[in-house]
Amino acid sequence: MDEEVALILRNSESQTETQNHTRDIHILSSAFLLIFLAYGAAQNLESTVNTGQDLGTISLGILYTSFAASSLFASLVVKGLGSKNALVLGTTGYWLFIAANLKPTWLTMVPASLYLGFTASVIWVAQGTYLTSSARFHANDCKLEEPNVIGSLNGEFWGVFATHQILGNLLSLALLNDGVEGETSNTTLLFLVFLCSMTIGTVLMCFLSKKGSRGEIVIPDSSDNFYSFLISKSKSLFTPLFDKRMLLLIPLIAYSGLQQAFVWAEFTKFIVKPTLGESGVGGAMAVYGAFNSLCSLFVGRLTSGLQSITWIVAAGASLQSIALITVLFPFSVTSGVMYPLIVAAILGIGDGVFNTQLNALLAMLFKHDMEGAFSHFKLWQSGAIAVVFFLSPYISMQTMVVIMLVSICISMFGFFILVLKVEAAFSTVA
């Protein structure tokens, strides 16, 4: 009888632990939604609300430059604090950035942007690490195929996350109303609502369970061991740069940043606004977010390994290429209200593809150094975003589109070489 009771208790504990992994992904997804519905909408408004001396655009450029530089060391922070604590720390920068927008000056926005760049690198490395760890533990507990679980949970996270573009932009549209972008009271009210949303998201992040008991790195106590730990982990920051797989992925990672920044800085300004007006920007971005979300959920379910990732990425890249080519033609601005909405939908689908598949691919290829892999992912992605924000005032939209088309050709060439090399290595081992 005692053995039966013990067996029942062990099974109950195992079931609870298994359920906690999926529960943690639900919490993680919801917390990111609450935080980024505020930040995403605020980012879209920066170039129109903070227009004096290009404060909004320059702040975003500073932010993503800090993001890129901090990504080199974010993995050390995540390994030292643990992924859960790093996630909570990461939320503080977003909160401070929104608070700075209540009184936007150079003295408030620049420090807030620099700090957000650091915390953004931490939260995104922690997100990739936490989600992948949860997926692996869940696959192990439930005796499931690891690639399927990683793809499915990535699909859930990015699907929920992408809806921030819908909710945040509709909230901006409702509170700011049409034609009152310069109204201080409405802008202040909007950013106060954003602060409330971020506060709830931060509190929700505290309810995540820690993964330390099942393999998370613990920093040694003694000073000698601590310094040895720092040296070894610092070396690991640069190890991916000597890995051919990462080198072949970098162009595609950089392109994923270019296409995001293109939507934020160029598409809304030169395609949406001339056709739909300023009030239509929120609607177009809501369409972008809706298709991004649906695509993430759908392709996440289809992800089962390298072959499925290859087909999905190729399809997403092809769709975005077609949309970008149409932007080069003069009819793109005078073709009616449906054109920018259709292009927004296609760009959203492409972003959903790159978000889910690149994260799943990194989790599969770099099992032994997830933090380092996700650090380099955010380094190259945020670096590309910063370049777009700094170049945007000085080059035409057509030039930017040509750069993106060349980039997607180079990145897909490198991606296909990577696929062939990985398949060849797998065949050799088999």
Secondary structure, DSSP 4 states (H G I P E B T S, - for coil): -HHHHHHHHHHHHHHHHHHHHHHHHHHHHHHHHHHHHHHHHHHHHHHHHS-GGGHHHHHHHHHHHHHHHHHHHHHHHHHHH-HHHHHHHHHHHHHHHHHHTTS--HHHHHHHHHHHHHHHHHHHHHHHHHHHHHHHHHHHHHT--HHHHHHHHHHHHHHHHHTHHHHHHHHHHHHH-TT-TT-HHHHHHHHHHHHHHHHHHHHHHTTSPP-GGGT-----SSHHHHHHHHHHHHHHHHGGGG-HHHHHHHHHHHHHHHHHHHIIIIIIIIIIHHHH-THHHHHHHHHHHHHHHHHHHHHHHH--SHHHHHHHHHHHHHHHHHHHHHHTSGGGGTS-THHHHHHHHHHHHHHHHHHHHHHHHHHHH-TT-HHHHHHHHHHHHHHHHHHHHHHTTTS-HHHHHHHHHHHHHHHHHHHHHHHHHHHHHHHHH-
